[in-house]
């Protein structure tokens, strides 16, 4: 499989390079990333579990490695992570179902489609 720990370290280095070239971009990202923690409505572990589910739905390897590290540091169990991933799987399946309905709508609207 993948060496996630090495990848995470390399990714942080590359993002550091971006920060030197475009500091406002990285600063803006840091502001967005930290915004949820300031409200105090969700605990850090819950935010990390949500981040992992979103990382799967957006197919972001960098997000996966960073948020696995953070979720484990916040005390998330393998079982909690698996449950969060189950939500991501269901949402992806749901999105595929919604877009399947859109395809059928496009077929129905097409002048050459048989009704």
C-alpha positions in Angstrom: 0.0 0.0 0.0 1.1 3.5 0.7 3.6 5.0 3.2 1.2 7.5 4.7 3.6 8.8 7.3 6.3 9.7 4.8 3.7 11.2 2.5 2.3 13.4 5.3 5.8 14.7 6.1 6.6 15.3 2.4 3.2 17.0 1.9 3.8 19.4 4.9 7.2 20.3 3.3 5.6 21.1 -0.1 2.8 23.1 1.5 5.6 25.0 3.4 7.1 25.9 0.0 3.7 27.1 -1.2 3.5 29.2 2.0 6.8 30.9 1.2 5.6 31.7 -2.3 2.0 32.6 -1.5 1.7 33.2 2.3 -1.8 34.6 2.1 -3.0 31.4 0.4 -1.7 29.2 3.2 -2.8 31.8 5.9 -6.3 31.8 4.5 -6.4 28.0 4.5 -5.3 28.0 8.1 -8.0 30.4 9.0 -10.7 28.2 7.3 -9.3 25.1 8.9 -9.3 26.6 12.4 -12.7 28.2 12.2 -14.7 25.3 13.4 -12.6 24.9 16.6 -13.5 28.4 17.6 -17.2 27.8 17.8 -17.0 25.0 20.3 -20.1 23.3 19.1 -18.4 20.1 18.1 -15.5 18.5 19.8 -12.1 18.0 18.1 -12.6 14.2 17.6 -16.0 14.7 16.0 -14.6 17.3 13.6 -11.8 14.9 12.7 -14.2 12.1 12.0 -16.2 14.4 9.7 -13.0 15.5 8.0 -12.1 11.8 7.3 -15.6 11.2 5.8 -15.2 14.3 3.6 -11.7 13.3 2.7 -13.1 10.1 1.3 -15.9 11.8 -0.6 -13.5 14.3 -2.1 -10.8 11.7 -2.7 -8.0 13.7 -1.0 -5.0 11.6 0.0 -3.4 14.6 1.8 -6.6 15.1 3.8 -6.7 11.4 4.7 -3.1 11.3 6.1 -3.4 14.6 8.0 -6.8 13.8 9.5 -6.0 10.2 10.3 -3.1 11.5 12.4 -5.3 14.2 14.0 -8.3 11.8 14.7 -6.1 9.2 16.4 -4.4 12.0 18.5 -7.9 13.1 19.5 -8.7 9.6 20.7 -10.8 8.3 17.8 -11.0 4.5 17.7 -10.7 2.3 14.6 -14.4 1.5 15.1 -15.4 5.2 15.2 -13.3 5.9 12.1 -14.9 2.9 10.3 -18.4 4.2 11.2 -17.5 7.7 9.8 -16.3 6.0 6.6 -19.6 4.1 6.4 -21.3 7.5 6.3 -19.0 8.6 3.4 -19.7 5.4 1.5 -23.5 5.9 1.9 -23.3 9.5 0.8 -21.3 8.6 -2.2 -23.8 5.9 -3.1 -26.6 8.4 -2.5 -24.9 11.0 -4.7 -24.6 8.3 -7.4 -28.3 7.6 -7.1 -29.2 11.3 -7.4 -27.1 11.7 -10.5 -28.5 8.5 -11.9 -31.9 10.2 -11.6 -30.5 13.2 -13.4 -29.3 10.9 -16.2 -32.8 9.4 -16.6 -34.2 12.9 -16.6 -31.8 13.9 -19.4 -32.8 10.8 -21.3 -36.5 11.6 -20.9 -35.8 15.2 -22.1 -33.9 14.1 -25.2 -35.8 14.4 -28.4 -34.6 11.0 -29.6 -35.6 9.1 -26.5 -38.4 6.6 -26.7 -40.9 7.1 -23.9 
